[in-house]
Amino acid sequence: MATITGVSYPIPGEYVQRFFSKGKRVLVRPATVYKQLRTGMRLLFYQPRGETGYVGEAQIRRVFVAEDPMQFYDTYGDAVHIDRDELAAYRDARRRRSGDGGRERQLLWVALELVDIRQYDRPKQPVSPVPAGGRYLTDEDGIA
């Protein structure tokens, strides 16, 4: 059985560049692929448009899950890769799309605190597609 070594999420270029050029170190997103993540695992930044592919990587220092993504700002402040207004708009759009027969479902959010963030010289192409919700990386992926 393959061992999970990390995760990859698609992050649009304008947001992923904030990790490389603006010193952001906390990725906040809906909690989709996250339950198997542990400290020390790897995150590969996948850029889904433009120059597609893995454009960089980081090591996961901490995994933090919450029902209200705005509380990540209490812990991490300006280190979060998107600002409060962007996150609030994204959260509200997800709530509208989640439609559960008129009932609002509580969606979980995850923050990944990252260290050792580095950008690649050129994108590396994934062997398997990276879906919108992300995907775990395993030792069988052959990603160097």
C-alpha positions as CSV (number, residue, x, y, z in Angstrom):
1,M,0.0,0.0,0.0
2,A,1.3,3.5,-0.9
3,T,2.3,5.8,1.9
4,I,0.9,9.3,1.9
5,T,3.7,11.9,1.8
6,G,1.8,15.1,1.2
7,V,-0.9,16.9,-0.8
8,S,-1.4,19.0,-3.8
9,Y,-4.0,21.6,-4.4
10,P,-4.8,23.7,-7.5
11,I,-4.1,27.4,-6.7
12,P,-4.6,30.0,-9.3
13,G,-1.4,31.8,-10.3
14,E,-2.3,35.2,-8.8
15,Y,-2.7,33.5,-5.4
16,V,0.2,31.0,-5.5
17,Q,2.6,33.8,-6.4
18,R,1.9,35.4,-3.0
19,F,3.8,32.6,-1.3
20,F,6.8,33.2,-3.4
21,S,6.9,37.0,-3.8
22,K,4.9,38.4,-0.8
23,G,6.1,36.0,2.0
24,K,2.7,34.4,2.7
25,R,3.0,31.2,4.6
26,V,-0.5,30.0,5.4
27,L,-2.8,28.3,2.8
28,V,-6.5,28.5,3.7
29,R,-9.0,26.4,1.7
30,P,-12.1,24.3,2.1
31,A,-11.3,21.1,4.0
32,T,-11.5,18.5,1.3
33,V,-8.3,16.5,1.2
34,Y,-6.7,17.0,4.6
35,K,-7.5,14.2,7.1
36,Q,-4.3,12.3,6.4
37,L,-2.0,15.3,6.5
38,R,0.6,15.5,9.2
39,T,3.4,17.8,10.3
40,G,6.4,17.4,8.1
41,M,4.5,16.3,5.0
42,R,4.9,18.1,1.7
43,L,2.6,20.5,-0.2
44,L,3.0,20.9,-3.9
45,F,1.6,24.1,-5.4
46,Y,-0.3,23.2,-8.6
47,Q,-1.1,26.0,-10.9
48,P,-4.1,25.0,-13.0
49,R,-4.1,27.8,-15.6
50,G,-1.5,29.6,-17.7
51,E,1.8,27.8,-17.2
52,T,0.2,24.7,-15.6
53,G,1.9,22.3,-13.4
54,Y,3.6,22.1,-10.0
55,V,5.3,25.5,-9.6
56,G,6.7,25.1,-6.1
57,E,6.6,23.2,-2.8
58,A,6.6,23.7,0.9
59,Q,6.7,21.6,4.1
60,I,3.6,21.5,6.3
61,R,4.4,22.8,9.8
62,R,0.8,22.7,11.1
63,V,-2.6,21.6,10.0
64,F,-5.5,23.7,11.6
65,V,-9.2,22.9,10.9
66,A,-12.1,25.2,11.8
67,E,-15.7,25.8,11.0
68,D,-15.2,29.6,10.5
69,P,-12.2,30.3,8.2
70,M,-12.1,33.9,9.5
71,Q,-10.6,32.7,12.8
72,F,-7.4,31.8,10.9
73,Y,-6.7,35.6,10.9
74,D,-6.7,35.6,14.7
75,T,-3.9,33.0,14.7
76,Y,-2.0,33.9,11.5
77,G,-2.9,37.5,10.6
78,D,-1.3,38.7,7.4
79,A,0.5,35.4,6.8
80,V,-2.7,34.0,5.2
81,H,-2.4,33.9,1.5
82,I,-5.7,35.7,0.8
83,D,-7.0,38.7,2.5
84,R,-10.2,38.8,4.7
85,D,-12.4,40.2,2.0
86,E,-11.3,37.7,-0.6
87,L,-11.9,34.8,1.9
88,A,-15.3,36.1,3.0
89,A,-16.4,36.4,-0.6
90,Y,-15.2,32.8,-1.4
91,R,-16.8,31.5,1.8
92,D,-20.1,33.1,1.0
93,A,-20.0,31.8,-2.6
94,R,-19.4,28.3,-1.4
95,R,-22.3,28.5,1.0
96,R,-24.6,29.6,-1.8
97,R,-23.4,26.7,-4.0
98,S,-23.7,24.1,-1.3
99,G,-27.5,24.4,-1.2
100,D,-28.9,21.6,0.9
101,G,-32.6,21.9,0.4
102,G,-32.6,25.3,2.0
103,R,-30.6,24.2,5.1
104,E,-27.1,25.6,5.5
105,R,-24.5,22.9,5.9
106,Q,-21.5,23.7,8.1
107,L,-18.4,23.4,5.9
108,L,-15.0,22.9,7.4
109,W,-11.9,24.8,6.4
110,V,-8.3,24.0,6.7
111,A,-5.2,26.2,7.2
112,L,-1.8,24.8,6.4
113,E,1.0,26.6,8.0
114,L,4.0,26.2,5.7
115,V,7.8,26.4,6.0
116,D,10.6,26.0,3.5
117,I,8.6,27.5,0.7
118,R,10.3,27.4,-2.7
119,Q,9.4,28.1,-6.2
120,Y,10.6,25.9,-9.1
121,D,12.5,27.3,-12.1
122,R,9.9,25.9,-14.4
123,P,6.6,24.0,-13.8
124,K,6.8,20.2,-13.4
125,Q,4.0,18.2,-14.9
126,P,1.9,15.9,-12.6
127,V,1.7,12.2,-13.5
128,S,-2.0,12.2,-12.4
129,P,-4.5,15.1,-12.6
130,V,-5.0,17.4,-9.6
131,P,-8.8,17.7,-9.1
132,A,-10.3,20.9,-7.7
133,G,-10.5,19.4,-4.2
134,G,-6.8,18.5,-4.3
135,R,-5.2,15.1,-4.0
136,Y,-2.9,13.2,-1.7
137,L,0.7,12.6,-2.8
138,T,2.2,9.2,-2.2
139,D,5.6,7.6,-2.4
140,E,4.5,6.0,-5.6
141,D,4.0,9.3,-7.4
142,G,7.7,9.6,-8.2
143,I,7.8,13.3,-7.6
144,A,11.4,14.4,-6.9
